[in-house]
Amino acid sequence: MQIKCTINNRIFVEDIQVDMLLIDFLRHLGFLSVKRGCDTANCGLCTVWIDNKTVLSCSILAVSVNEKHVTTLEGIQDEAIEFGKFIASEGAEQCGYCSPGFIMNVLAMKRELVNPTEDSIKHYLSGNLCRCTGYMGQLRAIKKFLNATRGGCLSESS
């Protein structure tokens, strides 16, 4: 089956098998930030945006992105680098395997939630698994990132 989609502002027209998962399609095209973790839509490593909404690419077929816009971490590198500095400064990066999916979700959350509380941040990111950290460093990094990029509108104790 032939599909046409836009990935990180580049148009792709590809022949694919109808049962090909989106994660496999993206990795085949060289978008290696999309990681394979659980294959059960439970870890968040394969997070991408389809038409600006977060989606787990291991849980949907590639044909579903026909005529749609897909964003991977490679497509938002400047924002990812900016947030990555906050992760590193809080000691919240260990092996880094979960980082691409985690960053995709944090940047989506930044776009979607206004002045999130700590509980809403935790709820939003509940599908991101990290086996290395205790999540507290990640939470501190998110809060500091949101404060820095939104002019201090998030309270440290929220």
Phi, psi and omega in degrees: 000141178262134175234155176231125179213165176251125178238119181051045177069017173242135181275134177236134171238116188223145170270127182225164172284143184295339181260012180288131177284152180300320180302317181291322178298312182295317179293324176301325180277358176099009178272082190277357174290339180281108187263150174263127180235282189257337186059019179231014179062038181241348188251338178084358183295334186260020185295131172225174174249132171245119185048045176069017175243138181291139181216144174271112188290348177278351187251003179225157180279150179298328181299339182289347178263008177303128181065023179239170179252125179248137176238129173248176180302327179299335182274352180226043186301319182298314178296320181296319178295318179301311179292323180303327178296324178290321177300312181296319183292338178263005181065028186264004178251124178250265180280335178086357184296324181277349188302315182302311179294321179297314180296319178302317180290320179296316180292327174292318179299319179302322180285328189266326185254135176257125180049057182292146173278168177301320179296320180290327175296313180299318179296316182298323185261012186298340180270007179257115181261137176226125182269354185260323187257169175263012178073341182292320177297320177297317180297317177299318181297318179298312182297317179292322177297313180297319177298316182290323184269350179242015176072033175075031183273354180253127181281144180299331184265002183289000000 
